[in-house]
Structure formats: structure tokens, C-alpha cells
Amino acid sequence: MKVLSVIGNRPQFIKAAAVSPRLREVADEVLIHTGQHFDDELSSVFFAELGIPAPERELGIALGTNTSQTARMLAALEPVIASELPDVVLVYGDTNSTLAGALAAAQAGRPVAHVEAGMRSFDRSMPEELNRILSDHASSLLLCSSPVAVENLQREAVGGAVELVGDVMVDVALSVQPAARPRLDLLAARGVTPGEYVLATAHRAGNVDDPARLARLVELLLAVPLPVVLPLHPRTEARLRAAGRLDELAAAPEMILTPPLGYIELTALLCNARAALTDSGGLQKEAYLAGVKCITLRPSTEWVETVEQGWNTLVDLDRDAMLTALNRDPPLERPPLYGDGRAGERVVQSLRDHAAAHA
């Protein structure tokens, strides 16, 4: 079995860490890095820390609008798929790389397997939501993280086979979090104390590309009554600099700005934080797995189970709602929503079964 795996950003690197090593034990994998995240802090450090195999091909496609980036990826993937002739093309999540991989494969008549299928925020103004929906409907094998995702796909009557495998990010988190949590030296290096700071991230276009919303984001961050560790995504740093707000944040006494962090350091900071403050889908889930309450800077989320369990609060950019959520105690219970840490094994078995059925 030959599998062509398409990845391009930080969350996809983490997901691939749960699948690629196992996949290579039983199959021929060709790993394609689109280049969507090209900075060392967002790319190569994850390969090194998580033991991901080096990509067989790097397309070097970054920057530009969602439309132009996806178009360039499609054009670059077409000859790769034609030359490799994979039995299945594997895509992860909801990025431009996901959509380009799914469309290029489907148009070439190759089966598509989508890991993290069926997630829905029901907000089509988000590029990620469109990517999820289109990728799912182009896929012949839809591998779901949760029963809610299965229900979403059944309601949409997708044409592919739907399987509940659990969440591959759980596999990685359960492996890394126990080793990262005791790394208090990483906290000391950033000048923070366990339980007495907030870890914040923000990079969504809807929050940082709109000047008015960016201003609200800055005011919200400045209102946090605790030290805030804020790793700056390149997009966010550029928008803050252009708006003249970067120096203001840097000068705030409780604001600790850092470059993008590797997975181990970020996990150590997350596991020991009072709360996570984020617009990232992946960090919402990682916070739940770490037993850290999350405050989400969006009006909707695809990880609805974390909200229903009381561990995640959607505040958009409402400062007062953020402060209320920050003062709220987390729930006493935290059920295993996304599987048992063996999702990677199930993904590989599903790929083998699917390839055999279509041989």
C-alpha cells in the first residue's frame, strides 16, 4: 500500500506524529510538506521534537490569500499524485493544505482519507469551516475524532465511509504531557510560576486581520489580571506591528511576548497555566486533555464537547466575559471525549482495510 500524506502546518505535524511512524511499519508513505507553515519555529522544530519522518517532498508554498495559496498547492500536487499513483491520499484537519490535498486527489481519481473529519463550527465565515466541509465531501474515508463528528457527517449524508477512530492528537498529548508537565525550568525561563499565569495564542484571520477586532484583542489581553505568556504567530506579529500596537503590548509589565514555541515548551506552559486564552482549535483540545480551562476568543467552536463539559468558554473578544470565565473554577469531572490514545493505530488499520477494498 502506498499512502501520500499531505501536511503543512503545526497541528498537522502533531497529528502526523501519531500516524506516520506506525504507517511506515506496514506501508510505503510519501510525506508531502506544502510549506504552509515555513518558519523554523512553526515547522522544522516539530519534526525534530516529535520524531516525524522528514518529508519526501517540500512544495515551498506559503503566504498569499487562501484562494491563491490553495490554487498553487493544487497545481503543485497534481504532478506529484500523477507520478506517485498512491493507493490513498491522506489529509488532516481543516487547512488550505487539507483542501488542496483532498481536491487534487479526488480530481485525479485517487481515494482520499480525511483524519479529523466531521468537525463543524457551523460558521461558514471561517475559511477552516469551508475547508472541512469540502474536504469531507471529497473523501472516500472519513476518520472521526468523536461521536459528534460522526453525527454531523450522517446528517450531511456524505458519500464516503465514516469511521470513529478517536483523535490522533490525544495520542501525542498523552505521550508528551506527562514528560512536559514537570518541566518547571521552562516556566522559570519565561519568568512565570505554575498556576499564576495565562497562556495566550491568537492567529485567526477573523481576529487579527480586521483592525477593529485586532484593537479589541489587544485591549482584552491587556485586561488579563495575571502575567500573560503570548507566543506570537508571524501573522499576528505583522498585524500588530502594522497597527502600531506591538510596542504597547511589549511594554505592558505583565505581558511576556515570545517567538512561536516548540511543542514541548508550549505543552509545559499549557499544563501549568491557570487558563488558556486562544482562538486555536488545537489548543482548545490540548487544554482539555491537560485539565486546564480554556477561554476561546471566538463565538463558535468545532470542539463543542469541551464547551458542553464546562472546560471551554466562548467569549469572542468580550473583555468582561473573559474576566468572568477566568474567575470561574473548572469542573470536577473531565471525561475522555476523544479516545484512548490509540487513534493512530486505528487510522492505519482503516487505511489498510480501505486500500484492500479498493484494490
Phi and psi in degrees as a GROMACS rama.xvg file:
@    title "Ramachandran Plot"
@    xaxis  label "Phi"
@    yaxis  label "Psi"
@TYPE xy
-109.625  128.106  LYS-2
-119.333  127.587  VAL-3
-102.047  112.77  LEU-4
-101.479  129.8  SER-5
-110.004  119.418  VAL-6
-133.215  162.504  ILE-7
-161.616  -12.7463  GLY-8
-139.702  173.412  ASN-9
-50.8018  -53.3742  ARG-10
-60.6177  -33.127  PRO-11
-70.9589  -32.9398  GLN-12
-63.168  -41.9494  PHE-13
-63.9232  -44.5033  ILE-14
-63.5108  -41.8124  LYS-15
-62.3748  -29.2358  ALA-16
-63.3247  -25.7846  ALA-17
-85.9422  -16.7332  ALA-18
-113.605  -48.774  VAL-19
-57.6434  -47.0574  SER-20
-59.4976  -40.1877  PRO-21
-70.4226  -39.4744  ARG-22
-62.1821  -38.0865  LEU-23
-72.3303  -12.1505  ARG-24
-74.0818  -22.9653  GLU-25
-128.427  -3.07815  VAL-26
-148.426  168.239  ALA-27
-95.4309  108.426  ASP-28
-103.552  135.205  GLU-29
-112.363  110.902  VAL-30
-94.0696  122.377  LEU-31
-110.953  121.894  ILE-32
-101.755  113.58  HIS-33
-69.3306  -26.9107  THR-34
95.1812  8.13536  GLY-35
-55.3662  -44.6447  GLN-36
-104.933  113.568  HIS-37
-113.253  -17.3787  PHE-38
-64.3225  146.581  ASP-39
-56.0384  -39.3981  ASP-40
-68.2964  -23.0425  GLU-41
-104.623  -3.629  LEU-42
-132.74  -81.3263  SER-43
-61.6319  -31.2748  SER-44
-62.3293  -31.9244  VAL-45
-72.4048  -37.6455  PHE-46
-61.5225  -42.0999  PHE-47
-68.4802  -45.4531  ALA-48
-73.2622  -34.0996  GLU-49
-102.017  0.112887  LEU-50
69.7065  31.3579  GLY-51
-76.6007  136.136  ILE-52
-58.8465  146.534  PRO-53
-63.1779  139.22  ALA-54
-61.3368  140.535  PRO-55
-71.9719  -30.6059  GLU-56
-139.593  140.889  ARG-57
-121.978  122.586  GLU-58
-87.4482  -22.4517  LEU-59
66.5493  34.1166  GLY-60
-104.293  111.56  ILE-61
-141.312  169.068  ALA-62
61.8942  -178.988  LEU-63
86.2701  174.427  GLY-64
-71.8622  165.775  THR-65
-57.0245  -41.3224  ASN-66
-65.7808  -48.9986  THR-67
-68.4064  -37.0195  SER-68
-65.9085  -45.3129  GLN-69
-62.9629  -40.2546  THR-70
-63.045  -42.8358  ALA-71
-66.8314  -36.9161  ARG-72
-65.2117  -42.729  MET-73
-58.1489  -46.8012  LEU-74
-63.996  -35.4757  ALA-75
-77.2859  -33.129  ALA-76
-77.1931  -28.4814  LEU-77
-54.7859  -52.4054  GLU-78
-69.4834  -27.7545  PRO-79
-65.5799  -46.2933  VAL-80
-65.02  -38.7775  ILE-81
-64.3929  -35.1923  ALA-82
-83.4958  -34.5419  SER-83
-83.0432  -30.7076  GLU-84
47.3553  59.3183  LEU-85
-69.2713  154.962  PRO-86
-72.7094  -27.7147  ASP-87
-155.308  146.876  VAL-88
-107.461  125.177  VAL-89
-104.677  125.533  LEU-90
-125.905  156.594  VAL-91
-126.916  137.284  TYR-92
75.0967  -134.07  GLY-93
-147.571  29.1591  ASP-94
-96.6766  177.828  THR-95
-60.2021  -34.3679  ASN-96
-62.8763  -38.5543  SER-97
-60.6675  -52.1797  THR-98
-63.8347  -43.6787  LEU-99
-62.7435  -43.7899  ALA-100
-62.596  -43.3857  GLY-101
-66.9415  -45.5777  ALA-102
-67.5525  -44.073  LEU-103
-60.9697  -41.4579  ALA-104
-68.6991  -47.2961  ALA-105
-61.6652  -40.1988  ALA-106
-68.3669  -25.2769  GLN-107
-88.0383  0.223604  ALA-108
76.5574  20.6697  GLY-109
-99.9888  140.557  ARG-110
-59.8415  143.428  PRO-111
-116.007  130.577  VAL-112
-112.877  128.338  ALA-113
-115.177  112.357  HIS-114
-83.5275  133.418  VAL-115
78.321  33.6901  GLU-116
-69.946  155.34  ALA-117
83.8508  -1.08509  GLY-118
-73.5849  137.104  MET-119
-141.53  132.204  ARG-120
-98.8142  -14.3062  SER-121
61.5182  29.2607  PHE-122
-124.494  96.2405  ASP-123
-79.1054  0.81928  ARG-124
-75.6237  -14.8422  SER-125
-84.6231  125.79  MET-126
-55.0923  -34.952  PRO-127
-63.3305  -34.6745  GLU-128
-67.0065  -42.555  GLU-129
-62.8346  -41.5058  LEU-130
-60.6046  -41.9004  ASN-131
-61.9361  -50.2521  ARG-132
-63.0732  -48.8787  ILE-133
-65.4655  -40.5188  LEU-134
-64.184  -41.5556  SER-135
-61.2174  -41.9113  ASP-136
-79.2951  -9.10546  HIS-137
-95.1957  -5.99709  ALA-138
-93.9745  148.227  SER-139
-100.516  -15.1919  SER-140
-135.625  117.255  LEU-141
-113.56  111.412  LEU-142
-103.441  113.314  LEU-143
-102.881  147.36  CYS-144
-84.8061  -26.4478  SER-145
-150.504  161.06  SER-146
-59.5794  -32.5118  PRO-147
-61.4964  -40.3543  VAL-148
-63.5773  -40.7825  ALA-149
-59.8496  -44.8354  VAL-150
-62.9887  -39.2756  GLU-151
-60.3358  -43.2261  ASN-152
-70.8511  -37.4804  LEU-153
-64.0979  -38.5484  GLN-154
-66.1143  -33.8979  ARG-155
-84.8412  -5.95398  GLU-156
53.5963  51.5961  ALA-157
-63.245  155.943  VAL-158
-84.3332  -19.6741  GLY-159
-85.6804  173.864  GLY-160
-78.8598  131.908  ALA-161
-106.85  126.848  VAL-162
-133.945  138.356  GLU-163
-91.2955  112.993  LEU-164
-115.626  -12.572  VAL-165
92.7733  179.304  GLY-166
-102.17  122.896  ASP-167
-66.6216  -24.8968  VAL-168
-68.3116  -23.9716  MET-169
-64.3433  -40.1344  VAL-170
-54.687  -47.9974  ASP-171
-70.8496  -43.2674  VAL-172
-61.8419  -43.2677  ALA-173
-66.3015  -24.0051  LEU-174
-82.785  -40.9744  SER-175
-90.4721  -37.8267  VAL-176
-58.9462  -42.7274  GLN-177
-61.139  -32.0834  PRO-178
-82.2203  -29.6  ALA-179
-82.0947  -32.9751  ALA-180
-56.7705  -41.4976  ARG-181
-75.8708  -2.80814  PRO-182
-78.4106  65.8229  ARG-183
-69.3982  -16.6107  LEU-184
-63.5525  -31.4543  ASP-185
-71.5045  -31.9788  LEU-186
-69.7992  -44.4364  LEU-187
-60.3573  -35.8268  ALA-188
-64.3496  -24.7242  ALA-189
-99.1134  0.775723  ARG-190
77.3316  29.5519  GLY-191
-124.982  160.985  VAL-192
-116.67  140.973  THR-193
-51.82  132.477  PRO-194
77.3467  1.71629  GLY-195
-122.41  28.1325  GLU-196
-153.68  167.528  TYR-197
-116.824  136.536  VAL-198
-96.4014  124.28  LEU-199
-123.355  141.993  ALA-200
-140.513  147.18  THR-201
-154.01  126.525  ALA-202
-151.669  -8.41978  HIS-203
-60.9196  138.163  ARG-204
-55.5602  -38.4655  ALA-205
-63.628  -20.9884  GLY-206
-98.6217  -32.402  ASN-207
-109.425  -18.5176  VAL-208
-84.5107  -25.7453  ASP-209
-86.8085  116.561  ASP-210
-55.7317  -37.8307  PRO-211
-67.7112  -42.4995  ALA-212
-71.6607  -34.0958  ARG-213
-61.4465  -40.5922  LEU-214
-63.1803  -40.572  ALA-215
-65.0599  -37.6501  ARG-216
-62.2589  -44.4165  LEU-217
-61.5606  -45.9173  VAL-218
-63.0819  -38.2237  GLU-219
-63.9942  -45.621  LEU-220
-62.1909  -39.8893  LEU-221
-69.6834  -18.7566  LEU-222
-86.483  -8.88936  ALA-223
-65.248  125.033  VAL-224
-84.8443  25.9516  PRO-225
-139.73  162.936  LEU-226
-56.7496  141.388  PRO-227
-120.631  119.597  VAL-228
-90.8431  116.727  VAL-229
-123.439  92.3252  LEU-230
-68.662  127.448  PRO-231
-93.6844  116.356  LEU-232
-65.4741  143.425  HIS-233
-53.1995  -39.3359  PRO-234
-61.6535  -44.4437  ARG-235
-66.4157  -44.1088  THR-236
-59.9183  -42.022  GLU-237
-64.7634  -41.6211  ALA-238
-69.3944  -39.5724  ARG-239
-64.5506  -40.7328  LEU-240
-64.5131  -43.9275  ARG-241
-64.7789  -32.6076  ALA-242
-85.3049  -3.94155  ALA-243
73.6413  23.5775  GLY-244
-108.693  -7.2528  ARG-245
-65.4691  -44.3696  LEU-246
-64.0759  -34.3941  ASP-247
-63.4892  -44.7082  GLU-248
-65.3628  -43.5489  LEU-249
-62.7367  -30.7157  ALA-250
-82.848  -14.8241  ALA-251
-65.97  130.033  ALA-252
-62.7387  -28.3353  PRO-253
-98.608  5.02704  GLU-254
-100.597  124.002  MET-255
-114.6  98.2697  ILE-256
-86.3341  136.144  LEU-257
-134.45  162.398  THR-258
-67.8882  171.6  PRO-259
-54.646  141.274  PRO-260
-104.983  151.575  LEU-261
-66.2634  166.541  GLY-262
-65.7215  -38.7582  TYR-263
-68.6667  -45.5049  ILE-264
-65.9643  -42.7172  GLU-265
-62.6121  -39.6989  LEU-266
-66.2075  -40.2641  THR-267
-61.1572  -43.7565  ALA-268
-66.833  -37.9289  LEU-269
-66.5524  -47.8146  LEU-270
-61.7545  -26.2928  CYS-271
-106.283  6.13198  ASN-272
-81.1827  155.356  ALA-273
-65.7603  -39.1255  ARG-274
-161.591  159.142  ALA-275
-104.901  136.703  ALA-276
-122.635  111.469  LEU-277
-155.812  159.12  THR-278
-114.353  12.8691  ASP-279
-88.0656  132.926  SER-280
-66.7227  -43.8218  GLY-281
-62.3355  -41.1723  GLY-282
-70.4506  -29.51  LEU-283
-57.4824  -46.8931  GLN-284
-70.1522  -41.5341  LYS-285
-63.9275  -35.1833  GLU-286
-63.8034  -42.5925  ALA-287
-59.7351  -45.1475  TYR-288
-64.9899  -29.8498  LEU-289
-84.8764  -6.79424  ALA-290
72.6581  34.7576  GLY-291
-118.197  129.01  VAL-292
-66.8761  147.213  LYS-293
-119.661  139.728  CYS-294
-119.502  113.66  ILE-295
-99.1445  126.42  THR-296
-87.4014  48.2313  LEU-297
-144.165  157.144  ARG-298
-83.8856  -8.18971  PRO-299
-147.191  165.309  SER-300
-149.226  150.156  THR-301
-81.3332  -16.8342  GLU-302
-97.1253  62.6323  TRP-303
-63.4465  -27.5182  VAL-304
-62.5703  -33.9329  GLU-305
-67.8941  -31.9719  THR-306
-72.1263  -44.9199  VAL-307
-61.2391  -31.7638  GLU-308
-82.944  -5.65179  GLN-309
86.9527  6.3069  GLY-310
-91.3848  -11.7654  TRP-311
-132.376  131.825  ASN-312
-122.199  127.62  THR-313
-88.7548  119.089  LEU-314
-120.812  -4.02234  VAL-315
54.765  -126.08  ASP-316
-117.649  34.3318  LEU-317
-85.0154  110.089  ASP-318
-61.7585  -44.9792  ARG-319
-65.4219  -39.4368  ASP-320
-64.4683  -36.7345  ALA-321
-62.475  -45.459  MET-322
-64.6476  -39.346  LEU-323
-62.4579  -45.6346  THR-324
-64.6952  -37.06  ALA-325
-64.7603  -33.0871  LEU-326
-84.3338  -9.08544  ASN-327
-81.7605  137.141  ARG-328
-72.1989  145.239  ASP-329
-71.7593  160.255  PRO-330
-63.7308  163.998  PRO-331
-81.8535  -25.8687  LEU-332
-112.033  149.507  GLU-333
-145.247  84.0648  ARG-334
-68.4434  155.07  PRO-335
-76.1123  90.3907  PRO-336
-75.1132  -28.2955  LEU-337
-120.323  26.5688  TYR-338
107.479  -174.506  GLY-339
-111.315  11.7648  ASP-340
86.961  13.2142  GLY-341
-121.232  24.8044  ARG-342
-65.0075  -36.9424  ALA-343
-58.7674  -41.6866  GLY-344
-61.6552  -42.6316  GLU-345
-68.5286  -36.1702  ARG-346
-59.9849  -47.4564  VAL-347
-62.3154  -43.6932  VAL-348
-64.1935  -39.9244  GLN-349
-63.841  -39.742  SER-350
-62.653  -42.5401  LEU-351
-63.4081  -45.6026  ARG-352
-63.2825  -42.2183  ASP-353
-66.8817  -42.7534  HIS-354
-64.2469  -40.0936  ALA-355
-65.2065  -37.7638  ALA-356
-69.9918  -23.4333  ALA-357
-107.083  10.2267  HIS-358
